[in-house]
Amino acid sequence: MKVVLDASAIIAYLRNEPGGDLVAGHLRSDHLLLAHALNFCEVYYDFYRAGGRSIAADAIADLRGLGVVERSDMDAEFWGAMGNLKAVHKRVSWPTARLLRLRKLLSAVLLTTERHELEPLSKLGVCDIECIR
């Protein structure tokens, strides 16, 4: 199984927050875990803001050490699909549109804490998500 990790899920795991144990379960499995480069950036920013550059670098090193594969998809087909998604579902944020496109491209499940934004889309059949809290 392929699983795309949202930055919120990664942060929950790295900080031992509620739902982090569900992320840990995927990490212990034989699932292929992936995250977009911009989600790596969000994690880096969050840890930098809270503890500085060294802490942020350590968080990214931990993420890579766990085997999370970094994707940097952003060709015209990718961003065009993001734009289409946002045009149809106007309340979708750009980061969420990026995750949904990556999830669809990889035929993966999306692991997130963003219940308020993604559950309505899941009910419409737009995405397959697993909310960790």
N, CA, C and O atoms as a DFTB+ gen file, in Angstrom:
532 C
 N C O
     1  1       0.844      -1.182       0.000
     2  2       0.000       0.000       0.000
     3  2       0.885       1.240       0.000
     4  3       1.931       1.265       0.648
     5  1       0.461       2.264      -0.728
     6  2       1.150       3.550      -0.742
     7  2       0.375       4.537       0.113
     8  3      -0.853       4.600       0.061
     9  1       1.114       5.306       0.899
    10  2       0.505       6.292       1.795
    11  2       1.220       7.621       1.606
    12  3       2.441       7.706       1.736
    13  1       0.442       8.665       1.295
    14  2       0.979      10.022       1.205
    15  2       0.742      10.689       2.546
    16  3      -0.382      10.722       3.047
    17  1       1.803      11.218       3.120
    18  2       1.725      11.876       4.426
    19  2       1.581      13.384       4.269
    20  3       2.363      14.023       3.564
    21  1       0.595      13.934       4.918
    22  2       0.441      15.376       5.036
    23  2       1.430      15.851       6.109
    24  3       1.805      15.084       6.996
    25  1       1.843      17.103       6.023
    26  2       2.757      17.656       7.032
    27  2       2.172      17.525       8.429
    28  3       2.904      17.284       9.389
    29  1       0.860      17.681       8.551
    30  2       0.225      17.582       9.879
    31  2       0.401      16.194      10.482
    32  3       0.595      16.064      11.691
    33  1       0.335      15.166       9.657
    34  2       0.534      13.797      10.149
    35  2       1.993      13.574      10.544
    36  3       2.277      12.940      11.560
    37  1       2.903      14.092       9.746
    38  2       4.331      13.963      10.049
    39  2       4.656      14.640      11.371
    40  3       5.341      14.074      12.222
    41  1       4.158      15.850      11.531
    42  2       4.420      16.615      12.757
    43  2       3.821      15.904      13.970
    44  3       4.450      15.839      15.026
    45  1       2.612      15.374      13.821
    46  2       1.989      14.641      14.933
    47  2       2.865      13.472      15.356
    48  3       3.026      13.217      16.549
    49  1       3.426      12.768      14.397
    50  2       4.305      11.634      14.716
    51  2       5.597      12.118      15.395
    52  3       5.971      11.616      16.455
    53  1       6.266      13.085      14.783
    54  2       7.560      13.533      15.306
    55  2       7.455      14.176      16.683
    56  3       8.419      14.155      17.448
    57  1       6.298      14.748      17.010
    58  2       6.102      15.405      18.306
    59  2       5.320      14.555      19.296
    60  3       4.957      15.031      20.372
    61  1       5.059      13.311      18.946
    62  2       4.275      12.425      19.816
    63  2       2.933      13.032      20.188
    64  3       2.489      12.916      21.330
    65  1       2.288      13.680      19.226
    66  2       0.974      14.274      19.438
    67  2      -0.107      13.223      19.205
    68  3       0.171      12.150      18.669
    69  1      -1.346      13.531      19.609
    70  2      -2.441      12.599      19.318
    71  2      -2.480      12.255      17.824
    72  3      -2.349      13.126      16.964
    73  1      -2.659      10.986      17.549
    74  2      -2.676      10.500      16.176
    75  2      -1.312      10.052      15.678
    76  3      -1.219       9.330      14.685
    77  1      -0.265      10.470      16.352
    78  2       1.082      10.068      15.958
    79  2       1.283       8.568      15.986
    80  3       2.074       8.025      15.215
    81  1       0.561       7.893      16.882
    82  2       0.667       6.438      16.965
    83  2       0.119       5.754      15.709
    84  3       0.591       4.683      15.328
    85  1      -0.875       6.371      15.069
    86  2      -1.399       5.811      13.819
    87  2      -0.380       5.954      12.686
    88  3      -0.255       5.072      11.837
    89  1       0.335       7.059      12.683
    90  2       1.412       7.252      11.708
    91  2       2.503       6.214      11.976
    92  3       3.034       5.608      11.045
    93  1       2.830       6.015      13.249
    94  2       3.850       5.019      13.622
    95  2       3.475       3.636      13.117
    96  3       4.339       2.877      12.679
    97  1       2.185       3.305      13.177
    98  2       1.733       2.015      12.675
    99  2       2.030       1.841      11.193
   100  3       2.421       0.758      10.759
   101  1       1.848       2.889      10.425
   102  2       2.183       2.835       8.998
   103  2       3.693       2.734       8.795
   104  3       4.160       2.043       7.889
   105  1       4.446       3.423       9.638
   106  2       5.909       3.369       9.520
   107  2       6.442       1.974       9.821
   108  3       7.442       1.555       9.238
   109  1       5.788       1.254      10.723
   110  2       6.214      -0.104      11.079
   111  2       5.748      -1.143      10.059
   112  3       6.201      -2.287      10.085
   113  1       4.865      -0.755       9.185
   114  2       4.316      -1.690       8.202
   115  2       5.227      -1.752       6.968
   116  3       6.288      -1.128       6.924
   117  1       4.794      -2.498       6.003
   118  2       5.547      -2.553       4.746
   119  2       4.998      -1.543       3.740
   120  3       5.293      -1.642       2.549
   121  1       4.212      -0.583       4.194
   122  2       3.658       0.446       3.325
   123  2       4.761       1.371       2.819
   124  3       5.733       1.640       3.525
   125  1       4.599       1.848       1.603
   126  2       5.496       2.850       1.044
   127  2       4.956       4.208       1.452
   128  3       3.854       4.587       1.056
   129  1       5.736       4.952       2.253
   130  2       5.303       6.268       2.720
   131  2       6.011       7.350       1.927
   132  3       7.225       7.310       1.730
   133  1       5.216       8.327       1.474
   134  2       5.717       9.394       0.631
   135  2       5.202      10.731       1.128
   136  3       4.153      10.810       1.768
   137  1       5.948      11.775       0.827
   138  2       5.498      13.132       1.127
   139  2       6.059      14.053       0.054
   140  3       7.156      13.830      -0.458
   141  1       5.309      15.074      -0.275
   142  2       5.768      16.042      -1.263
   143  2       6.870      16.898      -0.642
   144  3       6.884      17.118       0.569
   145  1       7.782      17.374      -1.466
   146  2       8.885      18.224      -0.995
   147  2       8.357      19.437      -0.226
   148  3       8.973      19.877       0.744
   149  1       7.224      19.968      -0.660
   150  2       6.668      21.120       0.048
   151  2       6.128      20.744       1.424
   152  3       6.043      21.598       2.307
   153  1       5.761      19.467       1.617
   154  2       5.396      19.016       2.960
   155  2       6.641      18.881       3.827
   156  3       6.603      19.175       5.022
   157  1       7.748      18.435       3.230
   158  2       9.023      18.445       3.955
   159  2       9.326      19.883       4.392
   160  3       9.766      20.118       5.518
   161  1       9.088      20.837       3.493
   162  2       9.330      22.249       3.796
   163  2       8.449      22.718       4.960
   164  3       8.920      23.432       5.845
   165  1       7.181      22.321       4.960
   166  2       6.279      22.696       6.054
   167  2       6.769      22.148       7.388
   168  3       6.723      22.840       8.405
   169  1       7.235      20.908       7.381
   170  2       7.762      20.295       8.606
   171  2       9.007      21.051       9.060
   172  3       9.147      21.376      10.239
   173  1       9.902      21.326       8.127
   174  2      11.126      22.062       8.441
   175  2      10.784      23.418       9.071
   176  3      11.334      23.791      10.107
   177  1       9.876      24.136       8.431
   178  2       9.468      25.452       8.929
   179  2       8.898      25.362      10.342
   180  3       9.252      26.155      11.214
   181  1       8.010      24.389      10.560
   182  2       7.367      24.239      11.868
   183  2       8.403      24.002      12.969
   184  3       8.342      24.619      14.033
   185  1       9.349      23.108      12.706
   186  2      10.373      22.810      13.711
   187  2      11.381      23.947      13.846
   188  3      11.874      24.206      14.944
   189  1      11.694      24.628      12.744
   190  2      12.606      25.776      12.807
   191  2      12.009      26.867      13.685
   192  3      12.678      27.427      14.553
   193  1      10.738      27.153      13.439
   194  2      10.052      28.200      14.191
   195  2      10.017      27.869      15.683
   196  3      10.142      28.763      16.519
   197  1       9.849      26.599      16.015
   198  2       9.737      26.186      17.412
   199  2      11.076      26.013      18.115
   200  3      11.169      26.209      19.326
   201  1      12.132      25.640      17.355
   202  2      13.377      25.322      18.041
   203  2      14.659      25.704      17.340
   204  3      15.745      25.489      17.878
   205  1      14.557      26.268      16.150
   206  2      15.760      26.691      15.447
   207  2      16.158      25.747      14.320
   208  3      15.551      24.698      14.099
   209  1      17.191      26.163      13.628
   210  2      17.644      25.467      12.421
   211  2      18.106      24.037      12.693
   212  3      17.780      23.129      11.929
   213  1      18.848      23.830      13.753
   214  2      19.374      22.505      14.061
   215  2      18.243      21.511      14.352
   216  3      18.275      20.368      13.895
   217  1      17.254      21.959      15.110
   218  2      16.099      21.112      15.426
   219  2      15.334      20.776      14.148
   220  3      14.885      19.645      13.965
   221  1      15.190      21.766      13.267
   222  2      14.488      21.547      12.005
   223  2      15.240      20.547      11.129
   224  3      14.635      19.659      10.528
   225  1      16.547      20.696      11.062
   226  2      17.362      19.762      10.271
   227  2      17.265      18.352      10.847
   228  3      17.202      17.379      10.095
   229  1      17.253      18.235      12.160
   230  2      17.113      16.922      12.800
   231  2      15.765      16.284      12.465
   232  3      15.691      15.079      12.223
   233  1      14.701      17.089      12.450
   234  2      13.367      16.557      12.129
   235  2      13.355      15.991      10.709
   236  3      12.791      14.922      10.472
   237  1      13.968      16.698       9.771
   238  2      14.023      16.223       8.384
   239  2      14.892      14.970       8.283
   240  3      14.556      14.034       7.558
   241  1      15.995      14.956       9.002
   242  2      16.859      13.764       9.002
   243  2      16.101      12.559       9.566
   244  3      16.222      11.448       9.050
   245  1      15.319      12.783      10.628
   246  2      14.498      11.705      11.200
   247  2      13.500      11.195      10.169
   248  3      13.321       9.987      10.009
   249  1      12.862      12.113       9.481
   250  2      11.871      11.756       8.467
   251  2      12.502      10.904       7.362
   252  3      11.948       9.880       6.963
   253  1      13.636      11.329       6.886
   254  2      14.339      10.564       5.850
   255  2      14.821       9.220       6.396
   256  3      14.763       8.204       5.703
   257  1      15.297       9.224       7.644
   258  2      15.759       7.994       8.264
   259  2      14.650       6.961       8.443
   260  3      14.907       5.758       8.494
   261  1      13.418       7.448       8.536
   262  2      12.268       6.561       8.660
   263  2      11.867       5.960       7.312
   264  3      10.997       5.092       7.240
   265  1      12.511       6.431       6.257
   266  2      12.230       5.892       4.933
   267  2      11.134       6.604       4.164
   268  3      10.675       6.098       3.140
   269  1      10.704       7.768       4.636
   270  2       9.686       8.520       3.907
   271  2      10.320       9.055       2.626
   272  3      11.351       9.727       2.664
   273  1       9.695       8.751       1.504
   274  2      10.214       9.129       0.195
   275  2       9.724      10.533      -0.147
   276  3       8.533      10.829      -0.062
   277  1      10.656      11.383      -0.532
   278  2      10.330      12.754      -0.911
   279  2      10.006      12.811      -2.402
   280  3      10.775      12.333      -3.236
   281  1       8.850      13.407      -2.724
   282  2       8.440      13.607      -4.117
   283  2       8.442      15.098      -4.416
   284  3       8.088      15.908      -3.559
   285  1       8.835      15.457      -5.616
   286  2       8.865      16.880      -5.971
   287  2       8.075      17.149      -7.247
   288  3       8.386      18.085      -7.983
   289  1       7.071      16.348      -7.508
   290  2       6.233      16.495      -8.703
   291  2       5.702      17.924      -8.808
   292  3       5.172      18.466      -7.837
   293  1       5.845      18.529      -9.978
   294  2       5.266      19.848     -10.214
   295  2       5.330      20.189     -11.702
   296  3       5.515      21.351     -12.064
   297  1       5.179      19.182     -12.566
   298  2       5.154      19.471     -13.992
   299  2       3.782      20.040     -14.372
   300  3       2.894      20.156     -13.527
   301  1       3.623      20.388     -15.636
   302  2       2.391      21.040     -16.086
   303  2       1.161      20.167     -15.853
   304  3       0.100      20.679     -15.496
   305  1       1.289      18.880     -16.049
   306  2       0.152      17.994     -15.813
   307  2      -0.231      17.998     -14.334
   308  3      -1.413      18.004     -13.988
   309  1       0.787      17.995     -13.466
   310  2       0.552      17.970     -12.022
   311  2      -0.129      19.258     -11.563
   312  3      -1.184      19.209     -10.931
   313  1       0.479      20.434     -11.883
   314  2      -0.115      21.681     -11.402
   315  2      -1.427      21.989     -12.107
   316  3      -2.289      22.660     -11.539
   317  1      -1.594      21.502     -13.354
   318  2      -2.869      21.685     -14.033
   319  2      -3.989      20.932     -13.328
   320  3      -5.095      21.450     -13.175
   321  1      -3.698      19.711     -12.900
   322  2      -4.687      18.929     -12.152
   323  2      -4.999      19.590     -10.812
   324  3      -6.140      19.559     -10.351
   325  1      -3.981      20.188     -10.187
   326  2      -4.222      20.923      -8.939
   327  2      -5.176      22.090      -9.189
   328  3      -6.117      22.308      -8.426
   329  1      -4.925      22.831     -10.261
   330  2      -5.786      23.965     -10.604
   331  2      -7.206      23.543     -10.900
   332  3      -8.155      24.211     -10.491
   333  1      -7.362      22.423     -11.619
   334  2      -8.701      21.900     -11.907
   335  2      -9.438      21.555     -10.621
   336  3     -10.614      21.879     -10.461
   337  1      -8.730      20.889      -9.700
   338  2      -9.328      20.499      -8.429
   339  2      -9.773      21.721      -7.642
   340  3     -10.873      21.742      -7.089
   341  1      -8.929      22.730      -7.591
   342  2      -9.251      23.943      -6.844
   343  2     -10.392      24.713      -7.507
   344  3     -11.213      25.314      -6.814
   345  1     -10.454      24.703      -8.826
   346  2     -11.540      25.393      -9.524
   347  2     -12.892      24.737      -9.255
   348  3     -13.903      25.426      -9.116
   349  1     -12.908      23.418      -9.184
   350  2     -14.155      22.684      -8.945
   351  2     -14.543      22.726      -7.471
   352  3     -15.716      22.904      -7.142
   353  1     -13.571      22.565      -6.591
   354  2     -13.812      22.537      -5.139
   355  2     -13.163      23.787      -4.548
   356  3     -12.050      23.724      -4.026
   357  1     -13.840      24.891      -4.627
   358  2     -13.262      26.211      -4.346
   359  2     -12.666      26.383      -2.957
   360  3     -11.769      27.206      -2.775
   361  1     -13.134      25.642      -1.990
   362  2     -12.628      25.803      -0.618
   363  2     -11.364      24.997      -0.343
   364  3     -10.841      25.024       0.771
   365  1     -10.876      24.290      -1.339
   366  2      -9.658      23.496      -1.179
   367  2      -8.449      24.429      -1.210
   368  3      -8.310      25.246      -2.120
   369  1      -7.582      24.302      -0.217
   370  2      -6.364      25.117      -0.184
   371  2      -5.363      24.579      -1.209
   372  3      -5.480      23.439      -1.658
   373  1      -4.394      25.391      -1.570
   374  2      -3.352      24.938      -2.505
   375  2      -2.564      23.762      -1.941
   376  3      -2.314      22.805      -2.673
   377  1      -2.159      23.792      -0.662
   378  2      -1.450      22.612      -0.133
   379  2      -2.299      21.344      -0.202
   380  3      -1.778      20.265      -0.487
   381  1      -3.594      21.467       0.053
   382  2      -4.456      20.297      -0.022
   383  2      -4.606      19.833      -1.462
   384  3      -4.605      18.630      -1.723
   385  1      -4.734      20.759      -2.395
   386  2      -4.820      20.388      -3.812
   387  2      -3.559      19.630      -4.237
   388  3      -3.633      18.674      -5.008
   389  1      -2.418      20.059      -3.734
   390  2      -1.149      19.381      -4.056
   391  2      -1.161      17.951      -3.512
   392  3      -0.783      17.013      -4.214
   393  1      -1.590      17.791      -2.275
   394  2      -1.650      16.454      -1.673
   395  2      -2.631      15.544      -2.393
   396  3      -2.352      14.368      -2.623
   397  1      -3.771      16.095      -2.743
   398  2      -4.776      15.284      -3.435
   399  2      -4.283      14.846      -4.802
   400  3      -4.542      13.720      -5.227
   401  1      -3.573      15.728      -5.495
   402  2      -3.028      15.350      -6.801
   403  2      -1.960      14.266      -6.651
   404  3      -1.942      13.305      -7.420
   405  1      -1.073      14.412      -5.667
   406  2      -0.040      13.409      -5.446
   407  2      -0.677      12.078      -5.057
   408  3      -0.263      11.026      -5.544
   409  1      -1.661      12.120      -4.199
   410  2      -2.363      10.919      -3.776
   411  2      -2.980      10.205      -4.973
   412  3      -2.867       8.986      -5.105
   413  1      -3.630      10.971      -5.842
   414  2      -4.269      10.372      -7.017
   415  2      -3.228       9.819      -7.983
   416  3      -3.391       8.715      -8.503
   417  1      -2.172      10.566      -8.227
   418  2      -1.112      10.137      -9.135
   419  2      -0.523       8.801      -8.700
   420  3      -0.207       7.958      -9.539
   421  1      -0.376       8.605      -7.398
   422  2       0.250       7.405      -6.856
   423  2      -0.750       6.320      -6.459
   424  3      -0.351       5.243      -6.014
   425  1      -2.036       6.594      -6.615
   426  2      -3.087       5.662      -6.162
   427  2      -2.849       5.283      -4.699
   428  3      -2.789       4.105      -4.345
   429  1      -2.716       6.302      -3.867
   430  2      -2.354       6.129      -2.464
   431  2      -3.478       6.607      -1.547
   432  3      -4.432       7.255      -1.979
   433  1      -3.333       6.271      -0.289
   434  2      -4.185       6.800       0.767
   435  2      -3.491       8.045       1.316
   436  3      -2.264       8.082       1.407
   437  1      -4.260       9.050       1.676
   438  2      -3.709      10.272       2.258
   439  2      -3.894      10.215       3.767
   440  3      -5.012      10.046       4.254
   441  1      -2.808      10.356       4.501
   442  2      -2.817      10.350       5.963
   443  2      -2.699      11.796       6.433
   444  3      -1.735      12.481       6.090
   445  1      -3.675      12.269       7.219
   446  2      -3.745      13.686       7.564
   447  2      -4.472      13.916       8.883
   448  3      -5.090      13.006       9.436
   449  1      -4.387      15.144       9.376
   450  2      -5.229      15.597      10.487
   451  2      -6.290      16.569       9.982
   452  3      -7.140      17.009      10.756
   453  1      -6.254      16.905       8.711
   454  2      -7.111      17.949       8.133
   455  2      -8.525      17.451       7.855
   456  3      -9.001      17.485       6.720
   457  1      -9.169      17.001       8.886
   458  2     -10.511      16.426       8.790
   459  2     -11.516      17.425       8.199
   460  3     -12.303      17.063       7.324
   461  1     -11.493      18.670       8.668
   462  2     -12.497      19.657       8.254
   463  2     -12.467      19.930       6.756
   464  3     -13.514      20.181       6.159
   465  1     -11.305      19.887       6.144
   466  2     -11.187      20.186       4.721
   467  2     -11.341      18.936       3.852
   468  3     -11.888      19.011       2.752
   469  1     -10.867      17.802       4.335
   470  2     -10.805      16.613       3.487
   471  2     -11.981      15.650       3.620
   472  3     -12.318      14.964       2.655
   473  1     -12.605      15.581       4.776
   474  2     -13.737      14.654       4.904
   475  2     -14.861      14.948       3.914
   476  3     -15.407      14.012       3.330
   477  1     -15.230      16.218       3.704
   478  2     -16.273      16.481       2.702
   479  2     -15.867      15.999       1.300
   480  3     -16.710      15.513       0.546
   481  1     -14.599      16.131       0.957
   482  2     -14.127      15.664      -0.347
   483  2     -14.120      14.140      -0.413
   484  3     -14.403      13.556      -1.459
   485  1     -13.803      13.512       0.689
   486  2     -13.815      12.053       0.744
   487  2     -15.233      11.534       0.527
   488  3     -15.439      10.552      -0.186
   489  1     -16.202      12.193       1.138
   490  2     -17.604      11.788       0.981
   491  2     -18.091      11.954      -0.454
   492  3     -19.001      11.250      -0.891
   493  1     -17.475      12.899      -1.194
   494  2     -17.819      13.096      -2.602
   495  2     -17.072      12.116      -3.520
   496  3     -17.305      12.090      -4.729
   497  1     -16.176      11.314      -2.935
   498  2     -15.411      10.366      -3.727
   499  2     -14.175      10.955      -4.389
   500  3     -13.575      10.332      -5.264
   501  1     -13.792      12.167      -3.966
   502  2     -12.626      12.830      -4.547
   503  2     -11.330      12.211      -4.053
   504  3     -10.350      12.153      -4.795
   505  1     -11.312      11.749      -2.812
   506  2     -10.063      11.236      -2.263
   507  2     -10.328      10.156      -1.228
   508  3     -11.401      10.077      -0.630
   509  1      -9.313       9.333      -1.043
   510  2      -9.315       8.291      -0.013
   511  2      -8.391       8.785       1.093
   512  3      -7.180       8.891       0.900
   513  1      -8.971       9.087       2.250
   514  2      -8.162       9.650       3.334
   515  2      -8.277       8.785       4.586
   516  3      -9.214       8.007       4.766
   517  1      -7.283       8.963       5.430
   518  2      -7.305       8.399       6.775
   519  2      -6.947       9.544       7.720
   520  3      -5.810      10.015       7.742
   521  1      -7.934       9.984       8.499
   522  2      -7.679      11.037       9.479
   523  2      -7.135      10.403      10.736
   524  3      -7.682       9.418      11.232
   525  1      -6.055      10.967      11.253
   526  2      -5.412      10.371      12.418
   527  2      -5.957      10.895      13.742
   528  3      -5.658      10.352      14.806
   529  1      -6.748      11.939      13.667
   530  2      -7.438      12.430      14.879
   531  2      -8.637      13.253      14.504
   532  3      -9.343      13.751      15.381
